[in-house]
């Protein structure tokens, strides 16, 4: 199954707001840990290794050179 790259989230602004709100009281370390857990939860839900490998490649390759290893 190919990776869906077109907008696919109903109410994307609402989801983004919920994501930001979920981290509002967290420090940077806690927010990074939460993001890592969220990634693993969603990766497990997807479950398709080819889709996950493609997502990893796209996320890595889309990193701008000026961001170094820390940016997305």
N, C-alpha and C positions, 0 to 999 in steps of 0.2 A: 504494500500500500504506500503510495507516495505521500510525502509530507505536505499537508495543507499549508499553503503560503499566502492565501488570500484571507482577508478578515473573516473570522469564523466565530467570534464571541458575541453573543447578544449583549447589547449595552456595554461596549468596551470601556467607555468612560466610567461607568458605574463599577466595573470590575477593577479598574485601575485605582479608583477612589477606595474601594474595599481593601485592596492590597496595601496601599499607603496607610490607611487607618489601622490595619492589622499590625503595623510596625511602629505606630506613633509613639508608644511608650517604651520602645526597645532602644538600647544603645546600639552602636554600629556592629559590635561583635554578635549580639543577640539577633539583630536583623539579618546579618550574613548567615548565621546558623539556621534561622527560620527559612531563608531563601533556599539553602541547601536541602533542608528537609522537604520543602515544597517541590523542588525539582525531583527529588527521589520518589515522592508520593505520586507525582504526575507521570514520571517515567514508568513506574510500576503499573499505573493505570493504562498507559499506552501499550506497554508490553511487547511491541513489535520492534525487534532489534534493528531491523533495517531502517525504520523510521527514526529510532533513537540515534543511530549512527549518522544519519543524514542531518538531524537536528544539531548534533555535536559539531559536525563539519561546518554547517552554516553559521552557527554561533561563533566558532573559532575564526572562520574566514571573514566574517563581517566585522571583526575587531579592527578599528582604525589604528594605523601605525603609531599615532601620537598618544594613544592611551596606554601603551605598555601592557603588562600582564594583568593589571588591575581592572581595566575597563571592559565594558560590554557594548 
